[in-house]
């Protein structure tokens, strides 16, 4: 399970969860898939909610749908953090939250660097039903494109918003890079 692979001596998913726990979020829901028991054991003792996605092999969309479906009705929105992006920081998460303002239609908030959009993305709850229609490994880019006027880009100076770890080579680079970003 790549999420249990260590980055700078700590399981990748722990980096992500710790950043979320340190940020100004009301609650955290971790969507598990492959080896869910090991993931939950690794994250044990933290203030988290878990939901298992039995359809995790079908792609990221099914995990997003699982996570969104179990959120309480009173949330304003949700930040979709990816478990394979261990360098996203609490400050980056908090910057997105600070810029989120559905009253001004700034309700899809995402980081941008050098003209490229990255992750995580903060979504207003008004997009949750549309997010439930996404499938496979297709991200919610279609929803973003259809609601371009409501996308609020937050400039960041860090490459962490692009640094996901999908291969052994990327993991090796992440562990060999003194700055922690590849």
C-alpha positions in Angstrom: 0.0 0.0 0.0 1.7 3.1 -1.2 0.0 5.3 1.4 1.9 3.4 4.1 5.2 3.9 2.3 7.5 6.1 4.3 8.4 9.6 3.3 11.2 11.1 5.5 10.6 8.2 7.9 6.8 8.7 8.3 4.0 6.9 6.4 2.8 9.1 3.5 -0.8 9.2 4.7 0.3 10.3 8.2 1.9 13.5 6.6 -1.5 14.3 4.9 -3.6 13.6 8.0 -1.3 15.5 10.3 -1.5 18.6 8.0 -5.3 18.3 8.0 -5.4 17.9 11.8 -3.3 21.0 12.3 -5.5 23.0 9.9 -8.7 24.9 10.7 -11.1 22.1 9.7 -14.1 21.0 11.6 -13.7 17.3 11.0 -11.7 14.9 8.9 -13.0 11.8 7.1 -10.4 9.3 5.7 -11.7 7.2 2.9 -10.0 3.8 2.9 -9.6 1.2 0.2 -6.8 -1.3 -0.2 -5.6 -2.6 3.2 -8.1 -0.5 5.1 -7.3 -2.2 8.4 -3.6 -1.3 8.2 -4.4 2.3 7.3 -6.8 2.6 10.2 -4.2 1.1 12.6 -1.5 3.5 11.3 -3.8 6.4 11.9 -5.2 5.1 15.2 -5.5 7.6 18.1 -6.2 10.6 15.9 -9.5 12.6 15.7 -10.7 11.0 12.5 -13.8 9.5 10.9 -13.2 6.5 8.6 -15.3 5.3 5.7 -14.4 2.3 3.6 -14.7 2.4 -0.2 -15.3 -1.1 -1.3 -15.1 0.1 -5.0 -11.7 1.7 -4.6 -10.3 -0.2 -7.6 -12.6 1.8 -9.9 -10.7 5.0 -9.4 -10.5 8.1 -7.3 -14.0 9.3 -8.1 -15.5 6.4 -6.1 -13.4 7.5 -3.0 -14.5 11.1 -3.4 -18.1 10.0 -3.6 -17.8 7.8 -0.5 -16.3 10.7 1.4 -18.8 13.3 0.3 -21.8 10.9 1.0 -20.9 10.5 4.6 -20.5 14.2 5.5 -23.0 15.8 7.9 -25.6 18.1 6.3 -24.4 21.2 8.2 -21.0 21.4 6.5 -20.3 24.4 4.2 -17.9 22.5 2.1 -15.1 19.9 1.9 -11.5 19.9 1.1 -10.4 16.9 -1.0 -6.9 16.0 0.1 -5.1 13.2 -1.6 -3.4 10.6 0.5 -0.4 10.5 -1.9 0.4 14.2 -1.6 2.5 14.2 1.6 4.0 17.7 1.2 0.8 19.8 1.4 0.9 21.8 4.5 -1.6 23.1 7.1 -0.8 26.6 5.9 -1.8 25.8 2.4 -5.0 24.2 3.6 -5.8 27.2 5.8 -5.1 29.6 2.9 -7.8 27.8 0.9 -10.2 28.0 3.8 -9.5 31.7 4.3 -10.4 32.4 0.6 -13.5 30.3 0.6 -16.6 32.5 0.4 -19.8 31.0 -1.1 -21.6 34.3 -0.6 -19.3 35.8 -3.2 -19.4 32.7 -5.4 -15.8 31.9 -4.4 -16.9 28.3 -3.8 -14.4 26.2 -5.6 -11.0 27.2 -4.1 -7.8 25.8 -5.4 -4.1 26.5 -5.3 -2.2 27.8 -8.3 1.5 28.2 -9.1 3.1 29.4 -12.3 -0.3 29.2 -14.0 -0.9 25.6 -13.1 -3.7 24.5 -10.8 -3.0 21.9 -8.1 -4.5 20.1 -5.1 -6.1 20.1 -2.7 -9.4 21.7 -3.8 -12.0 23.1 -1.4 -15.6 22.5 -2.7 -18.8 24.2 -1.6 -21.5 21.7 -0.6 -23.6 23.0 -3.6 -21.3 20.9 -5.8 -21.7 17.7 -3.8 -24.5 16.3 -5.9 -22.5 16.9 -9.1 -19.5 15.2 -7.5 -21.6 12.1 -6.9 -21.9 11.8 -10.7 -18.2 11.7 -11.5 -16.8 8.2 -12.2 -13.5 6.3 -12.8 -10.2 8.1 -12.5 -11.7 11.2 -13.9 -11.3 14.0 -11.4 -13.9 16.7 -10.9 -12.3 18.8 -13.7 -15.6 18.8 -15.6 -17.4 20.4 -12.7 -14.5 22.9 -12.4 -14.8 23.7 -16.1 -18.6 24.1 -16.0 -18.3 26.5 -13.0 -15.2 28.4 -14.1 -16.7 31.7 -12.9 -16.8 30.3 -9.3 -13.3 29.0 -9.2 -11.1 31.1 -6.9 -7.4 30.5 -7.4 -5.0 31.0 -4.5 -1.4 31.6 -5.5 1.1 29.5 -3.6 4.9 29.5 -3.8 5.4 25.8 -3.1 5.4 22.8 -5.6 3.7 20.6 -2.9 0.4 21.2 -4.7 1.7 19.1 -7.6 3.8 16.5 -5.8 1.9 13.3 -5.7 3.7 10.0 -5.3 2.6 7.3 -7.7 5.7 5.4 -8.4 8.7 3.9 -6.6 10.9 6.4 -8.4 8.8 9.3 -7.2 9.0 7.9 -3.6 12.8 7.6 -3.9 13.0 11.2 -5.1 10.8 12.4 -2.3 13.0 10.7 0.2 16.2 11.9 -1.4 15.3 15.5 -1.8 16.4 17.6 1.1 13.6 20.0 0.5 11.1 17.2 0.5 9.5 18.2 -2.8 9.9 16.6 -6.2 
